[in-house]
Amino acid sequence: MAKYNINQIQKMIDRLAEIGIKTEKAILEMKFEDLEKFPSYTITDIKTIITLRKIATENKKALVLFFKDE
């Protein structure tokens, strides 16, 4: 698994929130088509999303600190 710093993780979670993906469950339920909602995305973005999905699957509460209260 690639190593990401806290800022990279937070930026991706913020970008996901902008397209309506605001919870760990929503990250896990993402479809490939959801990438079309990003104005532009890179291979690094895709790799980060894959890593976030792995984290959410392996450690159910690992990402909770990054999500803002609605």
PQR file of N, CA, C, O and H, with PARSE charges and radii, in Angstrom:
ATOM      1  N   MET A   1       0.849  -1.172   0.000 -0.4000 1.5000
ATOM      2  CA  MET A   1       0.000   0.000   0.000 -0.0000 2.0000
ATOM      3  C   MET A   1       0.898   1.239   0.000  0.5500 1.7000
ATOM      4  O   MET A   1       1.867   1.318   0.755 -0.5500 1.4000
ATOM      5  N   ALA A   2       0.569   2.173  -0.833 -0.4000 1.5000
ATOM      6  CA  ALA A   2       1.348   3.411  -0.922 -0.0000 2.0000
ATOM      7  C   ALA A   2       1.220   4.205   0.378  0.5500 1.7000
ATOM      8  O   ALA A   2       0.229   4.090   1.099 -0.5500 1.4000
ATOM      9  H   ALA A   2      -0.218   2.109  -1.446  0.4000 1.0000
ATOM     10  N   LYS A   3       2.234   5.004   0.659 -0.4000 1.5000
ATOM     11  CA  LYS A   3       2.187   5.840   1.859 -0.0000 2.0000
ATOM     12  C   LYS A   3       1.735   7.238   1.467  0.5500 1.7000
ATOM     13  O   LYS A   3       2.241   7.827   0.512 -0.5500 1.4000
ATOM     14  H   LYS A   3       3.039   5.098   0.073  0.4000 1.0000
ATOM     15  N   TYR A   4       0.790   7.749   2.209 -0.4000 1.5000
ATOM     16  CA  TYR A   4       0.259   9.087   1.976 -0.0000 2.0000
ATOM     17  C   TYR A   4       0.369   9.866   3.268  0.5500 1.7000
ATOM     18  O   TYR A   4       0.258   9.304   4.358 -0.5500 1.4000
ATOM     19  H   TYR A   4       0.379   7.270   2.985  0.4000 1.0000
ATOM     20  N   ASN A   5       0.590  11.170   3.141 -0.4000 1.5000
ATOM     21  CA  ASN A   5       0.596  11.958   4.359 -0.0000 2.0000
ATOM     22  C   ASN A   5      -0.820  12.436   4.663  0.5500 1.7000
ATOM     23  O   ASN A   5      -1.722  12.318   3.834 -0.5500 1.4000
ATOM     24  H   ASN A   5       0.680  11.627   2.256  0.4000 1.0000
ATOM     25  N   ILE A   6      -0.993  12.963   5.836 -0.4000 1.5000
ATOM     26  CA  ILE A   6      -2.324  13.372   6.298 -0.0000 2.0000
ATOM     27  C   ILE A   6      -2.930  14.418   5.366  0.5500 1.7000
ATOM     28  O   ILE A   6      -4.133  14.387   5.108 -0.5500 1.4000
ATOM     29  H   ILE A   6      -0.260  13.059   6.509  0.4000 1.0000
ATOM     30  N   ASN A   7      -2.118  15.338   4.861 -0.4000 1.5000
ATOM     31  CA  ASN A   7      -2.638  16.376   3.969 -0.0000 2.0000
ATOM     32  C   ASN A   7      -3.187  15.785   2.674  0.5500 1.7000
ATOM     33  O   ASN A   7      -4.222  16.235   2.183 -0.5500 1.4000
ATOM     34  H   ASN A   7      -1.141  15.362   5.070  0.4000 1.0000
ATOM     35  N   GLN A   8      -2.507  14.784   2.115 -0.4000 1.5000
ATOM     36  CA  GLN A   8      -2.982  14.155   0.885 -0.0000 2.0000
ATOM     37  C   GLN A   8      -4.316  13.456   1.118  0.5500 1.7000
ATOM     38  O   GLN A   8      -5.227  13.549   0.295 -0.5500 1.4000
ATOM     39  H   GLN A   8      -1.666  14.419   2.514  0.4000 1.0000
ATOM     40  N   ILE A   9      -4.422  12.762   2.236 -0.4000 1.5000
ATOM     41  CA  ILE A   9      -5.667  12.064   2.554 -0.0000 2.0000
ATOM     42  C   ILE A   9      -6.794  13.066   2.732  0.5500 1.7000
ATOM     43  O   ILE A   9      -7.888  12.872   2.201 -0.5500 1.4000
ATOM     44  H   ILE A   9      -3.682  12.687   2.904  0.4000 1.0000
ATOM     45  N   GLN A  10      -6.536  14.147   3.483 -0.4000 1.5000
ATOM     46  CA  GLN A  10      -7.575  15.148   3.717 -0.0000 2.0000
ATOM     47  C   GLN A  10      -8.004  15.811   2.417  0.5500 1.7000
ATOM     48  O   GLN A  10      -9.196  16.041   2.214 -0.5500 1.4000
ATOM     49  H   GLN A  10      -5.647  14.304   3.914  0.4000 1.0000
ATOM     50  N   LYS A  11      -7.070  16.122   1.540 -0.4000 1.5000
ATOM     51  CA  LYS A  11      -7.413  16.747   0.259 -0.0000 2.0000
ATOM     52  C   LYS A  11      -8.316  15.839  -0.562  0.5500 1.7000
ATOM     53  O   LYS A  11      -9.283  16.307  -1.164 -0.5500 1.4000
ATOM     54  H   LYS A  11      -6.101  15.936   1.705  0.4000 1.0000
ATOM     55  N   MET A  12      -8.010  14.542  -0.593 -0.4000 1.5000
ATOM     56  CA  MET A  12      -8.843  13.622  -1.367 -0.0000 2.0000
ATOM     57  C   MET A  12     -10.219  13.495  -0.743  0.5500 1.7000
ATOM     58  O   MET A  12     -11.220  13.465  -1.459 -0.5500 1.4000
ATOM     59  H   MET A  12      -7.225  14.162  -0.103  0.4000 1.0000
ATOM     60  N   ILE A  13     -10.288  13.420   0.575 -0.4000 1.5000
ATOM     61  CA  ILE A  13     -11.594  13.332   1.229 -0.0000 2.0000
ATOM     62  C   ILE A  13     -12.403  14.597   0.974  0.5500 1.7000
ATOM     63  O   ILE A  13     -13.615  14.524   0.771 -0.5500 1.4000
ATOM     64  H   ILE A  13      -9.474  13.444   1.157  0.4000 1.0000
ATOM     65  N   ASP A  14     -11.751  15.751   0.981 -0.4000 1.5000
ATOM     66  CA  ASP A  14     -12.444  17.008   0.662 -0.0000 2.0000
ATOM     67  C   ASP A  14     -12.953  16.994  -0.780  0.5500 1.7000
ATOM     68  O   ASP A  14     -14.078  17.419  -1.046 -0.5500 1.4000
ATOM     69  H   ASP A  14     -10.766  15.811   1.146  0.4000 1.0000
ATOM     70  N   ARG A  15     -12.134  16.509  -1.702 -0.4000 1.5000
ATOM     71  CA  ARG A  15     -12.550  16.428  -3.112 -0.0000 2.0000
ATOM     72  C   ARG A  15     -13.722  15.464  -3.276  0.5500 1.7000
ATOM     73  O   ARG A  15     -14.646  15.735  -4.044 -0.5500 1.4000
ATOM     74  H   ARG A  15     -11.221  16.163  -1.486  0.4000 1.0000
ATOM     75  N   LEU A  16     -13.689  14.347  -2.562 -0.4000 1.5000
ATOM     76  CA  LEU A  16     -14.802  13.404  -2.625 -0.0000 2.0000
ATOM     77  C   LEU A  16     -16.070  14.038  -2.072  0.5500 1.7000
ATOM     78  O   LEU A  16     -17.153  13.836  -2.621 -0.5500 1.4000
ATOM     79  H   LEU A  16     -12.939  14.128  -1.938  0.4000 1.0000
ATOM     80  N   ALA A  17     -15.948  14.803  -0.992 -0.4000 1.5000
ATOM     81  CA  ALA A  17     -17.105  15.469  -0.401 -0.0000 2.0000
ATOM     82  C   ALA A  17     -17.736  16.445  -1.386  0.5500 1.7000
ATOM     83  O   ALA A  17     -18.956  16.604  -1.407 -0.5500 1.4000
ATOM     84  H   ALA A  17     -15.068  14.967  -0.546  0.4000 1.0000
ATOM     85  N   GLU A  18     -16.918  17.094  -2.196 -0.4000 1.5000
ATOM     86  CA  GLU A  18     -17.439  18.041  -3.190 -0.0000 2.0000
ATOM     87  C   GLU A  18     -18.349  17.364  -4.210  0.5500 1.7000
ATOM     88  O   GLU A  18     -19.229  18.009  -4.780 -0.5500 1.4000
ATOM     89  H   GLU A  18     -15.927  16.964  -2.178  0.4000 1.0000
ATOM     90  N   ILE A  19     -18.143  16.072  -4.443 -0.4000 1.5000
ATOM     91  CA  ILE A  19     -19.006  15.363  -5.401 -0.0000 2.0000
ATOM     92  C   ILE A  19     -20.053  14.501  -4.695  0.5500 1.7000
ATOM     93  O   ILE A  19     -20.710  13.667  -5.318 -0.5500 1.4000
ATOM     94  H   ILE A  19     -17.428  15.548  -3.981  0.4000 1.0000
ATOM     95  N   GLY A  20     -20.199  14.719  -3.371 -0.4000 1.5000
ATOM     96  CA  GLY A  20     -21.267  14.059  -2.631 -0.0000 2.0000
ATOM     97  C   GLY A  20     -20.881  12.781  -1.921  0.5500 1.7000
ATOM     98  O   GLY A  20     -21.748  12.105  -1.368 -0.5500 1.4000
ATOM     99  H   GLY A  20     -19.666  15.396  -2.865  0.4000 1.0000
ATOM    100  N   ILE A  21     -19.618  12.430  -1.919 -0.4000 1.5000
ATOM    101  CA  ILE A  21     -19.157  11.226  -1.230 -0.0000 2.0000
ATOM    102  C   ILE A  21     -18.567  11.674   0.099  0.5500 1.7000
ATOM    103  O   ILE A  21     -17.426  12.129   0.167 -0.5500 1.4000
ATOM    104  H   ILE A  21     -18.913  12.979  -2.368  0.4000 1.0000
ATOM    105  N   LYS A  22     -19.381  11.535   1.171 -0.4000 1.5000
ATOM    106  CA  LYS A  22     -19.034  12.174   2.442 -0.0000 2.0000
ATOM    107  C   LYS A  22     -18.871  11.219   3.612  0.5500 1.7000
ATOM    108  O   LYS A  22     -18.695  11.667   4.745 -0.5500 1.4000
ATOM    109  H   LYS A  22     -20.308  11.165   1.115  0.4000 1.0000
ATOM    110  N   THR A  23     -18.925   9.921   3.372 -0.4000 1.5000
ATOM    111  CA  THR A  23     -18.778   8.950   4.457 -0.0000 2.0000
ATOM    112  C   THR A  23     -17.905   7.789   4.005  0.5500 1.7000
ATOM    113  O   THR A  23     -17.658   7.605   2.814 -0.5500 1.4000
ATOM    114  H   THR A  23     -19.068   9.557   2.452  0.4000 1.0000
ATOM    115  N   GLU A  24     -17.440   7.005   4.986 -0.4000 1.5000
ATOM    116  CA  GLU A  24     -16.677   5.804   4.650 -0.0000 2.0000
ATOM    117  C   GLU A  24     -17.534   4.862   3.813  0.5500 1.7000
ATOM    118  O   GLU A  24     -17.057   4.267   2.846 -0.5500 1.4000
ATOM    119  H   GLU A  24     -17.641   7.155   5.954  0.4000 1.0000
ATOM    120  N   LYS A  25     -18.795   4.732   4.191 -0.4000 1.5000
ATOM    121  CA  LYS A  25     -19.704   3.847   3.464 -0.0000 2.0000
ATOM    122  C   LYS A  25     -19.825   4.295   1.997  0.5500 1.7000
ATOM    123  O   LYS A  25     -19.828   3.465   1.087 -0.5500 1.4000
ATOM    124  H   LYS A  25     -19.182   5.214   4.977  0.4000 1.0000
ATOM    125  N   ALA A  26     -19.921   5.589   1.784 -0.4000 1.5000
ATOM    126  CA  ALA A  26     -20.021   6.110   0.418 -0.0000 2.0000
ATOM    127  C   ALA A  26     -18.745   5.833  -0.373  0.5500 1.7000
ATOM    128  O   ALA A  26     -18.806   5.561  -1.572 -0.5500 1.4000
ATOM    129  H   ALA A  26     -19.919   6.263   2.523  0.4000 1.0000
ATOM    130  N   ILE A  27     -17.589   5.900   0.290 -0.4000 1.5000
ATOM    131  CA  ILE A  27     -16.329   5.574  -0.389 -0.0000 2.0000
ATOM    132  C   ILE A  27     -16.351   4.112  -0.829  0.5500 1.7000
ATOM    133  O   ILE A  27     -15.952   3.784  -1.946 -0.5500 1.4000
ATOM    134  H   ILE A  27     -17.540   6.121   1.264  0.4000 1.0000
ATOM    135  N   LEU A  28     -16.817   3.248   0.055 -0.4000 1.5000
ATOM    136  CA  LEU A  28     -16.873   1.820  -0.267 -0.0000 2.0000
ATOM    137  C   LEU A  28     -17.880   1.510  -1.369  0.5500 1.7000
ATOM    138  O   LEU A  28     -17.709   0.544  -2.114 -0.5500 1.4000
ATOM    139  H   LEU A  28     -17.141   3.515   0.962  0.4000 1.0000
ATOM    140  N   GLU A  29     -18.926   2.321  -1.477 -0.4000 1.5000
ATOM    141  CA  GLU A  29     -19.964   2.094  -2.478 -0.0000 2.0000
ATOM    142  C   GLU A  29     -19.719   2.820  -3.796  0.5500 1.7000
ATOM    143  O   GLU A  29     -20.525   2.729  -4.721 -0.5500 1.4000
ATOM    144  H   GLU A  29     -19.065   3.105  -0.873  0.4000 1.0000
ATOM    145  N   MET A  30     -18.594   3.546  -3.876 -0.4000 1.5000
ATOM    146  CA  MET A  30     -18.280   4.297  -5.100 -0.0000 2.0000
ATOM    147  C   MET A  30     -18.235   3.376  -6.313  0.5500 1.7000
ATOM    148  O   MET A  30     -17.790   2.231  -6.238 -0.5500 1.4000
ATOM    149  H   MET A  30     -17.939   3.619  -3.124  0.4000 1.0000
ATOM    150  N   LYS A  31     -18.697   3.903  -7.405 -0.4000 1.5000
ATOM    151  CA  LYS A  31     -18.620   3.226  -8.694 -0.0000 2.0000
ATOM    152  C   LYS A  31     -17.549   3.915  -9.521  0.5500 1.7000
ATOM    153  O   LYS A  31     -17.223   5.078  -9.282 -0.5500 1.4000
ATOM    154  H   LYS A  31     -19.058   4.834  -7.466  0.4000 1.0000
ATOM    155  N   PHE A  32     -17.011   3.211 -10.476 -0.4000 1.5000
ATOM    156  CA  PHE A  32     -16.004   3.782 -11.360 -0.0000 2.0000
ATOM    157  C   PHE A  32     -16.553   5.025 -12.057  0.5500 1.7000
ATOM    158  O   PHE A  32     -15.812   5.975 -12.309 -0.5500 1.4000
ATOM    159  H   PHE A  32     -17.275   2.266 -10.671  0.4000 1.0000
ATOM    160  N   GLU A  33     -17.832   5.020 -12.365 -0.4000 1.5000
ATOM    161  CA  GLU A  33     -18.475   6.145 -13.038 -0.0000 2.0000
ATOM    162  C   GLU A  33     -18.464   7.420 -12.198  0.5500 1.7000
ATOM    163  O   GLU A  33     -18.586   8.517 -12.742 -0.5500 1.4000
ATOM    164  H   GLU A  33     -18.433   4.248 -12.160  0.4000 1.0000
ATOM    165  N   ASP A  34     -18.319   7.287 -10.880 -0.4000 1.5000
ATOM    166  CA  ASP A  34     -18.270   8.464 -10.009 -0.0000 2.0000
ATOM    167  C   ASP A  34     -17.074   9.353 -10.315  0.5500 1.7000
ATOM    168  O   ASP A  34     -17.093  10.544 -10.004 -0.5500 1.4000
ATOM    169  H   ASP A  34     -18.219   6.396 -10.438  0.4000 1.0000
ATOM    170  N   LEU A  35     -16.040   8.792 -10.918 -0.4000 1.5000
ATOM    171  CA  LEU A  35     -14.877   9.598 -11.286 -0.0000 2.0000
ATOM    172  C   LEU A  35     -15.233  10.669 -12.316  0.5500 1.7000
ATOM    173  O   LEU A  35     -14.559  11.696 -12.400 -0.5500 1.4000
ATOM    174  H   LEU A  35     -16.024   7.825 -11.171  0.4000 1.0000
ATOM    175  N   GLU A  36     -16.280  10.439 -13.091 -0.4000 1.5000
ATOM    176  CA  GLU A  36     -16.712  11.440 -14.074 -0.0000 2.0000
ATOM    177  C   GLU A  36     -17.155  12.738 -13.410  0.5500 1.7000
ATOM    178  O   GLU A  36     -17.168  13.790 -14.049 -0.5500 1.4000
ATOM    179  H   GLU A  36     -16.828   9.605 -13.022  0.4000 1.0000
ATOM    180  N   LYS A  37     -17.514  12.669 -12.147 -0.4000 1.5000
ATOM    181  CA  LYS A  37     -17.959  13.857 -11.422 -0.0000 2.0000
ATOM    182  C   LYS A  37     -16.804  14.790 -11.071  0.5500 1.7000
ATOM    183  O   LYS A  37     -17.015  15.980 -10.837 -0.5500 1.4000
ATOM    184  H   LYS A  37     -17.504  11.814 -11.628  0.4000 1.0000
ATOM    185  N   PHE A  38     -15.588  14.255 -11.035 -0.4000 1.5000
ATOM    186  CA  PHE A  38     -14.414  15.097 -10.795 -0.0000 2.0000
ATOM    187  C   PHE A  38     -14.163  15.942 -12.032  0.5500 1.7000
ATOM    188  O   PHE A  38     -14.249  15.434 -13.150 -0.5500 1.4000
ATOM    189  H   PHE A  38     -15.417  13.289 -11.225  0.4000 1.0000
ATOM    190  N   PRO A  39     -13.855  17.224 -11.855 -0.5600 1.5000
ATOM    191  CA  PRO A  39     -13.538  18.062 -13.020  0.2800 2.0000
ATOM    192  C   PRO A  39     -12.335  17.510 -13.786  0.5500 1.7000
ATOM    193  O   PRO A  39     -12.310  17.534 -15.016 -0.5500 1.4000
ATOM    194  N   SER A  40     -11.365  17.025 -13.068 -0.4000 1.5000
ATOM    195  CA  SER A  40     -10.219  16.345 -13.657 -0.0000 2.0000
ATOM    196  C   SER A  40      -9.645  15.442 -12.586  0.5500 1.7000
ATOM    197  O   SER A  40      -9.695  15.766 -11.399 -0.5500 1.4000
ATOM    198  H   SER A  40     -11.385  17.005 -12.069  0.4000 1.0000
ATOM    199  N   TYR A  41      -9.112  14.335 -12.992 -0.4000 1.5000
ATOM    200  CA  TYR A  41      -8.504  13.431 -12.029 -0.0000 2.0000
ATOM    201  C   TYR A  41      -7.262  12.808 -12.642  0.5500 1.7000
ATOM    202  O   TYR A  41      -7.115  12.722 -13.861 -0.5500 1.4000
ATOM    203  H   TYR A  41      -9.072  14.072 -13.956  0.4000 1.0000
ATOM    204  N   THR A  42      -6.378  12.379 -11.760 -0.4000 1.5000
ATOM    205  CA  THR A  42      -5.117  11.804 -12.193 -0.0000 2.0000
ATOM    206  C   THR A  42      -5.032  10.356 -11.721  0.5500 1.7000
ATOM    207  O   THR A  42      -5.866   9.887 -10.946 -0.5500 1.4000
ATOM    208  H   THR A  42      -6.498  12.449 -10.769  0.4000 1.0000
ATOM    209  N   ILE A  43      -4.026   9.674 -12.196 -0.4000 1.5000
ATOM    210  CA  ILE A  43      -3.803   8.308 -11.740 -0.0000 2.0000
ATOM    211  C   ILE A  43      -3.510   8.297 -10.242  0.5500 1.7000
ATOM    212  O   ILE A  43      -3.863   7.343  -9.549 -0.5500 1.4000
ATOM    213  H   ILE A  43      -3.349  10.055 -12.826  0.4000 1.0000
ATOM    214  N   THR A  44      -2.872   9.343  -9.744 -0.4000 1.5000
ATOM    215  CA  THR A  44      -2.611   9.445  -8.301 -0.0000 2.0000
ATOM    216  C   THR A  44      -3.921   9.542  -7.525  0.5500 1.7000
ATOM    217  O   THR A  44      -4.050   8.957  -6.449 -0.5500 1.4000
ATOM    218  H   THR A  44      -2.585  10.118 -10.308  0.4000 1.0000
ATOM    219  N   ASP A  45      -4.895  10.280  -8.067 -0.4000 1.5000
ATOM    220  CA  ASP A  45      -6.209  10.361  -7.427 -0.0000 2.0000
ATOM    221  C   ASP A  45      -6.850   8.978  -7.340  0.5500 1.7000
ATOM    222  O   ASP A  45      -7.402   8.603  -6.306 -0.5500 1.4000
ATOM    223  H   ASP A  45      -4.790  10.755  -8.941  0.4000 1.0000
ATOM    224  N   ILE A  46      -6.772   8.240  -8.416 -0.4000 1.5000
ATOM    225  CA  ILE A  46      -7.365   6.900  -8.437 -0.0000 2.0000
ATOM    226  C   ILE A  46      -6.668   6.000  -7.428  0.5500 1.7000
ATOM    227  O   ILE A  46      -7.326   5.258  -6.699 -0.5500 1.4000
ATOM    228  H   ILE A  46      -6.324   8.545  -9.256  0.4000 1.0000
ATOM    229  N   LYS A  47      -5.340   6.060  -7.381 -0.4000 1.5000
ATOM    230  CA  LYS A  47      -4.596   5.253  -6.419 -0.0000 2.0000
ATOM    231  C   LYS A  47      -4.940   5.638  -4.984  0.5500 1.7000
ATOM    232  O   LYS A  47      -5.029   4.772  -4.113 -0.5500 1.4000
ATOM    233  H   LYS A  47      -4.806   6.663  -7.974  0.4000 1.0000
ATOM    234  N   THR A  48      -5.131   6.923  -4.735 -0.4000 1.5000
ATOM    235  CA  THR A  48      -5.499   7.387  -3.392 -0.0000 2.0000
ATOM    236  C   THR A  48      -6.882   6.867  -3.012  0.5500 1.7000
ATOM    237  O   THR A  48      -7.092   6.435  -1.878 -0.5500 1.4000
ATOM    238  H   THR A  48      -5.059   7.626  -5.443  0.4000 1.0000
ATOM    239  N   ILE A  49      -7.812   6.906  -3.939 -0.4000 1.5000
ATOM    240  CA  ILE A  49      -9.160   6.388  -3.673 -0.0000 2.0000
ATOM    241  C   ILE A  49      -9.106   4.890  -3.377  0.5500 1.7000
ATOM    242  O   ILE A  49      -9.776   4.413  -2.461 -0.5500 1.4000
ATOM    243  H   ILE A  49      -7.641   7.257  -4.860  0.4000 1.0000
ATOM    244  N   ILE A  50      -8.319   4.155  -4.141 -0.4000 1.5000
ATOM    245  CA  ILE A  50      -8.173   2.720  -3.898 -0.0000 2.0000
ATOM    246  C   ILE A  50      -7.615   2.480  -2.499  0.5500 1.7000
ATOM    247  O   ILE A  50      -8.080   1.593  -1.783 -0.5500 1.4000
ATOM    248  H   ILE A  50      -7.774   4.543  -4.886  0.4000 1.0000
ATOM    249  N   THR A  51      -6.623   3.270  -2.115 -0.4000 1.5000
ATOM    250  CA  THR A  51      -6.041   3.145  -0.778 -0.0000 2.0000
ATOM    251  C   THR A  51      -7.065   3.478   0.301  0.5500 1.7000
ATOM    252  O   THR A  51      -7.142   2.785   1.316 -0.5500 1.4000
ATOM    253  H   THR A  51      -6.245   3.991  -2.696  0.4000 1.0000
ATOM    254  N   LEU A  52      -7.851   4.529   0.091 -0.4000 1.5000
ATOM    255  CA  LEU A  52      -8.890   4.878   1.070 -0.0000 2.0000
ATOM    256  C   LEU A  52      -9.901   3.757   1.218  0.5500 1.7000
ATOM    257  O   LEU A  52     -10.362   3.477   2.324 -0.5500 1.4000
ATOM    258  H   LEU A  52      -7.788   5.091  -0.734  0.4000 1.0000
ATOM    259  N   ARG A  53     -10.247   3.117   0.120 -0.4000 1.5000
ATOM    260  CA  ARG A  53     -11.185   1.983   0.185 -0.0000 2.0000
ATOM    261  C   ARG A  53     -10.578   0.831   0.969  0.5500 1.7000
ATOM    262  O   ARG A  53     -11.266   0.189   1.762 -0.5500 1.4000
ATOM    263  H   ARG A  53      -9.872   3.344  -0.779  0.4000 1.0000
ATOM    264  N   LYS A  54      -9.292   0.564   0.754 -0.4000 1.5000
ATOM    265  CA  LYS A  54      -8.627  -0.507   1.507 -0.0000 2.0000
ATOM    266  C   LYS A  54      -8.602  -0.188   2.993  0.5500 1.7000
ATOM    267  O   LYS A  54      -8.865  -1.054   3.827 -0.5500 1.4000
ATOM    268  H   LYS A  54      -8.733   1.085   0.110  0.4000 1.0000
ATOM    269  N   ILE A  55      -8.283   1.065   3.321 -0.4000 1.5000
ATOM    270  CA  ILE A  55      -8.242   1.477   4.729 -0.0000 2.0000
ATOM    271  C   ILE A  55      -9.620   1.311   5.358  0.5500 1.7000
ATOM    272  O   ILE A  55      -9.744   0.778   6.461 -0.5500 1.4000
ATOM    273  H   ILE A  55      -8.069   1.769   2.643  0.4000 1.0000
ATOM    274  N   ALA A  56     -10.638   1.759   4.667 -0.4000 1.5000
ATOM    275  CA  ALA A  56     -12.001   1.677   5.204 -0.0000 2.0000
ATOM    276  C   ALA A  56     -12.435   0.224   5.387  0.5500 1.7000
ATOM    277  O   ALA A  56     -13.173  -0.095   6.319 -0.5500 1.4000
ATOM    278  H   ALA A  56     -10.538   2.191   3.771  0.4000 1.0000
ATOM    279  N   THR A  57     -11.979  -0.649   4.500 -0.4000 1.5000
ATOM    280  CA  THR A  57     -12.336  -2.066   4.599 -0.0000 2.0000
ATOM    281  C   THR A  57     -11.595  -2.751   5.739  0.5500 1.7000
ATOM    282  O   THR A  57     -12.182  -3.538   6.481 -0.5500 1.4000
ATOM    283  H   THR A  57     -11.380  -0.390   3.742  0.4000 1.0000
ATOM    284  N   GLU A  58     -10.326  -2.457   5.878 -0.4000 1.5000
ATOM    285  CA  GLU A  58      -9.491  -3.135   6.868 -0.0000 2.0000
ATOM    286  C   GLU A  58      -9.680  -2.597   8.284  0.5500 1.7000
ATOM    287  O   GLU A  58      -9.617  -3.355   9.251 -0.5500 1.4000
ATOM    288  H   GLU A  58      -9.849  -1.817   5.275  0.4000 1.0000
ATOM    289  N   ASN A  59      -9.909  -1.298   8.406 -0.4000 1.5000
ATOM    290  CA  ASN A  59     -10.028  -0.674   9.723 -0.0000 2.0000
ATOM    291  C   ASN A  59     -11.236   0.249   9.676  0.5500 1.7000
ATOM    292  O   ASN A  59     -11.125   1.399   9.253 -0.5500 1.4000
ATOM    293  H   ASN A  59      -9.960  -0.682   7.620  0.4000 1.0000
ATOM    294  N   LYS A  60     -12.369  -0.242  10.102 -0.4000 1.5000
ATOM    295  CA  LYS A  60     -13.649   0.421   9.910 -0.0000 2.0000
ATOM    296  C   LYS A  60     -13.694   1.888  10.341  0.5500 1.7000
ATOM    297  O   LYS A  60     -14.444   2.667   9.752 -0.5500 1.4000
ATOM    298  H   LYS A  60     -12.458  -1.177  10.446  0.4000 1.0000
ATOM    299  N   LYS A  61     -12.929   2.283  11.332 -0.4000 1.5000
ATOM    300  CA  LYS A  61     -13.008   3.657  11.832 -0.0000 2.0000
ATOM    301  C   LYS A  61     -11.753   4.477  11.549  0.5500 1.7000
ATOM    302  O   LYS A  61     -11.568   5.540  12.141 -0.5500 1.4000
ATOM    303  H   LYS A  61     -12.319   1.651  11.811  0.4000 1.0000
ATOM    304  N   ALA A  62     -10.912   4.013  10.677 -0.4000 1.5000
ATOM    305  CA  ALA A  62      -9.638   4.694  10.414 -0.0000 2.0000
ATOM    306  C   ALA A  62      -9.820   6.078   9.820  0.5500 1.7000
ATOM    307  O   ALA A  62      -9.014   6.969  10.088 -0.5500 1.4000
ATOM    308  H   ALA A  62     -11.062   3.149  10.196  0.4000 1.0000
ATOM    309  N   LEU A  63     -10.852   6.281   9.024 -0.4000 1.5000
ATOM    310  CA  LEU A  63     -11.035   7.554   8.330 -0.0000 2.0000
ATOM    311  C   LEU A  63     -11.950   8.521   9.055  0.5500 1.7000
ATOM    312  O   LEU A  63     -12.101   9.661   8.616 -0.5500 1.4000
ATOM    313  H   LEU A  63     -11.506   5.557   8.806  0.4000 1.0000
ATOM    314  N   VAL A  64     -12.563   8.106  10.145 -0.4000 1.5000
ATOM    315  CA  VAL A  64     -13.550   8.934  10.817 -0.0000 2.0000
ATOM    316  C   VAL A  64     -13.003  10.299  11.231  0.5500 1.7000
ATOM    317  O   VAL A  64     -13.752  11.275  11.277 -0.5500 1.4000
ATOM    318  H   VAL A  64     -12.441   7.180  10.502  0.4000 1.0000
ATOM    319  N   LEU A  65     -11.721  10.377  11.527 -0.4000 1.5000
ATOM    320  CA  LEU A  65     -11.128  11.635  11.945 -0.0000 2.0000
ATOM    321  C   LEU A  65     -11.054  12.658  10.812  0.5500 1.7000
ATOM    322  O   LEU A  65     -10.946  13.858  11.064 -0.5500 1.4000
ATOM    323  H   LEU A  65     -11.113   9.584  11.488  0.4000 1.0000
ATOM    324  N   PHE A  66     -11.112  12.192   9.582 -0.4000 1.5000
ATOM    325  CA  PHE A  66     -10.989  13.085   8.437 -0.0000 2.0000
ATOM    326  C   PHE A  66     -12.320  13.675   7.981  0.5500 1.7000
ATOM    327  O   PHE A  66     -12.342  14.695   7.292 -0.5500 1.4000
ATOM    328  H   PHE A  66     -11.200  11.217   9.377  0.4000 1.0000
ATOM    329  N   PHE A  67     -13.423  13.044   8.359 -0.4000 1.5000
ATOM    330  CA  PHE A  67     -14.728  13.537   7.911 -0.0000 2.0000
ATOM    331  C   PHE A  67     -15.214  14.637   8.836  0.5500 1.7000
ATOM    332  O   PHE A  67     -15.166  14.519  10.061 -0.5500 1.4000
ATOM    333  H   PHE A  67     -13.405  12.216   8.918  0.4000 1.0000
ATOM    334  N   LYS A  68     -15.683  15.709   8.215 -0.4000 1.5000
ATOM    335  CA  LYS A  68     -16.198  16.851   8.965 -0.0000 2.0000
ATOM    336  C   LYS A  68     -17.648  16.609   9.335  0.5500 1.7000
ATOM    337  O   LYS A  68     -18.370  15.911   8.623 -0.5500 1.4000
ATOM    338  H   LYS A  68     -15.723  15.805   7.220  0.4000 1.0000
ATOM    339  N   ASP A  69     -18.072  17.180  10.438 -0.4000 1.5000
ATOM    340  CA  ASP A  69     -19.474  17.068  10.835 -0.0000 2.0000
ATOM    341  C   ASP A  69     -20.319  17.844   9.855  0.5500 1.7000
ATOM    342  O   ASP A  69     -19.961  18.947   9.442 -0.5500 1.4000
ATOM    343  H   ASP A  69     -17.486  17.747  11.017  0.4000 1.0000
ATOM    344  N   GLU A  70     -21.432  17.265   9.489 -0.4000 1.5000
ATOM    345  CA  GLU A  70     -22.355  17.915   8.542 -0.0000 2.0000
ATOM    346  C   GLU A  70     -23.281  18.848   9.305  0.5500 1.7000
ATOM    347  O   GLU A  70     -24.137  19.495   8.703 -0.5500 1.4000
ATOM    348  H   GLU A  70     -21.722  16.369   9.825  0.4000 1.0000
TER
END
